[in-house]
């Protein structure tokens, strides 16, 4: 088993543990928007267009597509589910984390 597979299994175990601890169901997560996603072709086509830029281009395309759909797409999210679409000033939760020395990239969801 690769290190990546081990990390995925550990993440899944942690998620199950947190769901049990907080009595969360899959329906609760769906209702909270945890699985809202712009269709994959927008991300894939952006990666094909500029593979060396990869994630940055993909994130920009995803954000642009979300704006076109009228809903801002969160680009950053913390463990409590608070999110920010990258527009305007940092929200309080993110500013506090950055002031405490945490990298903003730690919170990037895409």
N, C-alpha and C positions, 0 to 999 in steps of 0.2 A: 504494500500500500504506500502510495506516495505521500510526501509531506502535505501536499495540497489536499489530498483525500482525507488525511487525518484531521487537518484543520477544518474541513467542511463537516466531518462527523462531529467534531467537538462543538462547532457552532450550532449544529442541529440539536445536539444534546442540551446545550445551554438554552436554546430557544424553547425546547419542550419543558425544561425545568422552570423557566420564567412563566410560561403559559400555565403550568400547574400551580406555581406559587401565587399567581394573581388571578387564578380561575378564569383565564381567557380561553375563548374558543376561536376557531378559524373564522367564524362569522364575525366575531368582535374585531379581529384584525382586518378583515375585508371592509367592514363598516368604517374603520378608522383610516382607511385609505392606504394601508400597507402594501397593497398589491396593485395600486393604480399605476398604469404604465402606458407610455406612448407606444404605438405599434412598433415592433422590432424592425421593419424595413427602414424606418427613418434613421435608426441607429446604425444598422448594417450598411446602408448606402453611404453614410458619412464616413464610416471606417474604410470603405473601399476607395472613397474619393481622396482621402489623405491618411494612409495607414501610419505614417510616421507621427502624425499628430494624435491619432487614435482617440483616447478618452476625452481630450479637450474639445475636439471637433464634435464628437458624439454628444457631449454634454450641451454644447451650444446648440446643436440641431434639435436635441430633445427639448431644451428650454424654448426655442423658437417655435417648434411644433405645438407645445403646450400653450404658448401665448396665442397662437393662431386658433386654438380650440377654445380660448377664453379663460382657461384655468391656469394659474401659475403652477409650474412644476417645481416641487421642492428639489433643490440641489444639495442642501445640507440638512441633516437631521441629527438630533441627540438621542440618547437612550430613553428619554421620557416621551419621545415622539414629537417634540417641538421641531418645526422645520422653517426653512428660509429659502426663498427662490433666487437669492443672489442679487435682487434689485434693492437699491437704496442702501441705507445704513444697516450695519449689523444689528440683529435683534439683541436684546439684553442678555439672553442666555449664551449667545455666541460671543458677544463682546467680553463677558466675564471669563469665558473659557480661554479666549485669546490673551486676555490680560494676565491670566494665570500661567501662561506659557504653552498652552495647547495649540498645535497647528490647526488651522482652519480645514486643511485637507483631511484631518482625522474624521470630520463630520460629513464629508462628501458622500453622497449616496450613489453617484454615477461617475 
